[in-house]
Amino acid sequence: MRRLTPALAPLILAGLLLTGCTSSGASTGTPPAAEPAATSTTGTESATEPAASADTAAAAVPECDGIPFESGAVIPGEQLGECMAAAMLAAGSGTHRVDSSDGTSSTVQFEWTPQFSMSADGDLPMVVRGENGWAMLPESGWVQADEGSTDPQVVLATAAVNLTRVFGDPRTLGAAMAQSDWRVVDETSVPATDAVADVAWQLEPAGAFSMLGIAITDYQLWLGNDYLGAYAVGTAAVGDISATTSNTFLQWGEPVEIPDPTQL
């Protein structure tokens, strides 16, 4: 099979857990933020208030009430998707690493307060800060997204930023998870030594599902007792183009630093 491009492969699978970002549909326009917030203007910053621990935040999420974590249990997809999306928003921030079968790797940081912001390094570095977004292109450096521009480099940057917003939205995750029930395999070792948890609940979909029309296969998910992701792996395919991507969640709920490309 041919590989997905380095820019596309991580985005497709990363969106299954974010990891977080913001928008509820596949529109190429700028999606709405998950929570309304004022625009931040400092160059490099973290949340102004200390983040609550992920365990504390998830425990207060009513969407997760009554979801069983026990070997052999079957969880309705709609219920699980709503729970995971709410738990991620409650955590407030996080960091995860995306590794693709094409050899690319990227570390992503994200937060929802005081505004949705994220940064990713790797082959296609990107930054989103509220309504603004940038992609670092090989021949142009940092290029700011602009829906009204016809410059090819700006069009490419805009497409990358918009795709990041869509695939990173917890609500997009919830819609994908709702397509199938999920079977709890057991509490098992997480396949990555640097994940936020050493042991978590391994889940598998009971049926096929897709994200925004992209088929996802061989998907496995590890969730902690806080309903936050520890690790996920799966294959995204479009025709004969395929990539297997893993997401290793390194932390939830801790302050992150999102750079401002205009200050770099």
Helices and strands as residue ranges (DSSP letters): E 2-3, H 8-14, H 54-59, G 62-64, E 74-75, H 77-91, E 93-100, E 105-111, E 117-120, E 126-129, E 132-137, E 141-144, H 152-168, H 170-177, E 182-189, E 199-205, E 209-211, E 214-223, E 229-238, E 241-252, G 261-263
